[in-house]
Each structure stands twice: as C-alpha cells, then as structure tokens.
Amino acid sequence: MKLMHAPNPVIGQHWVNLLNVAGIACELHNRYLTGALGEIPAEQCAPELWLVDERDERLARKIIEAATHGPEPGATPWRCAHCGEWLEAQFTECWQCGATRDLGTG
C-alpha cells in the first residue's frame, strides 16, 4: 500500500529506517528516478513510501509526523537507562553508549 511521497530520496530512506526500527515493514520506491525528471513527469519520479501491511498505516503516519516536526519546544531531556547520560529530547540514541531511548517512558 502506498503511504506517501517523500520530498527526496534521503528523507524517504530516513522514514524507512524509522519505520523499520518500529517494526513496520516498508519499501522506498522510485529512489533513483529523480534523474529522469523532464523525461518522465515529476509526479511519477517522486520517491514513494510503501507499507507491506496496510494495517500499519496509522502508526506509520504518526511516526513520520513526529519525525517531521521533532519534539515540542521545551520538551524534557531524557536520561539514558544504560549509562545515565542526559540527552536532549530530539535524540533517540545515547551519544555516550549508543543505547536506544525507550520511547514509551520518555
């Protein structure tokens, strides 16, 4: 199921990575067609994000929306459960030890 167009292949791949980490299977289509702009209509060249299972649509859109807008201004920093390092809200991995933030606990 086609979920959405990505503004460019780099952002499209970033979204694929975010969804894969969340356990949502997806694919990026048209990643190499931007070079064909002019020969092929622009709307047919845009990178497209496709879900393997359409039941993941609601969660996938929520994840991409959150990634697009980032944390709210003044969002609370979080402490790494593994090493205790404090990190700003926009980070999902600890720069000190590489542990992934548990998004369920903040």
C-alpha positions in Angstrom: 0.0 0.0 0.0 1.4 3.4 -1.0 1.7 5.5 2.2 3.0 8.8 0.8 5.5 10.6 -1.3 8.8 11.7 0.2 10.3 15.1 -0.6 13.6 13.5 -1.7 15.3 10.1 -1.5 17.4 10.9 1.6 14.3 11.8 3.7 12.4 8.8 2.2 15.2 6.5 3.3 15.2 8.1 6.7 11.5 7.5 7.1 12.0 3.8 6.0 14.7 3.5 8.7 12.4 5.0 11.4 9.6 2.6 10.4 11.8 -0.4 10.3 13.1 0.3 13.8 9.4 0.5 14.9 8.8 -2.9 13.4 6.9 -1.7 10.4 7.9 -3.3 7.1 8.1 -0.8 4.2 9.9 -0.1 1.0 11.1 3.0 -0.8 10.1 3.1 -4.4 11.3 5.4 -7.2 14.5 6.3 -5.3 16.6 6.6 -8.4 14.1 8.3 -10.7 14.8 11.9 -9.8 17.5 11.9 -12.6 14.7 11.2 -15.1 12.9 14.5 -14.3 11.9 16.1 -17.6 11.8 12.9 -19.4 9.2 11.5 -17.0 6.6 13.7 -15.3 7.6 14.9 -11.8 4.7 13.2 -10.0 5.9 9.8 -11.4 9.6 10.4 -10.3 9.0 11.3 -6.6 10.2 8.7 -4.0 7.3 6.8 -2.6 7.0 5.0 0.8 5.1 1.7 0.5 3.9 -0.3 3.5 3.9 -4.1 3.3 0.9 -4.3 5.6 -1.8 -1.7 5.3 -2.8 -2.3 9.0 0.4 -0.3 9.9 -0.8 2.9 8.2 -2.0 4.7 11.3 1.2 4.1 13.3 3.4 4.8 10.3 1.8 8.2 9.7 2.2 9.0 13.4 5.9 8.1 13.5 6.6 10.1 10.3 4.6 13.1 11.6 6.6 13.1 14.9 9.9 12.8 13.0 8.9 15.6 10.7 8.1 18.1 13.4 10.5 17.0 16.1 9.9 17.4 19.9 7.8 20.3 21.2 9.6 23.4 22.3 10.8 22.9 25.9 10.5 19.1 25.7 12.1 17.4 28.7 15.6 15.9 28.3 15.9 12.2 28.9 18.4 10.1 30.8 19.9 7.0 29.2 18.8 3.9 31.1 22.1 2.2 30.2 24.8 4.8 31.2 22.9 7.6 32.9 23.9 10.3 30.4 21.4 13.2 29.9 20.3 13.9 26.4 18.1 16.5 24.7 14.6 15.4 23.7 15.2 15.2 20.0 17.8 12.4 20.3 16.6 8.8 20.2 20.1 7.3 20.8 22.6 8.0 23.5 25.7 9.6 22.1 27.8 8.2 25.0 27.0 4.5 24.8 24.7 4.1 21.7 21.7 2.7 23.7 18.3 3.4 22.1 15.8 5.6 24.0 12.8 3.8 25.4 10.2 6.0 23.7 7.4 4.5 26.0 8.9 6.0 29.1 10.3 9.3 27.8 
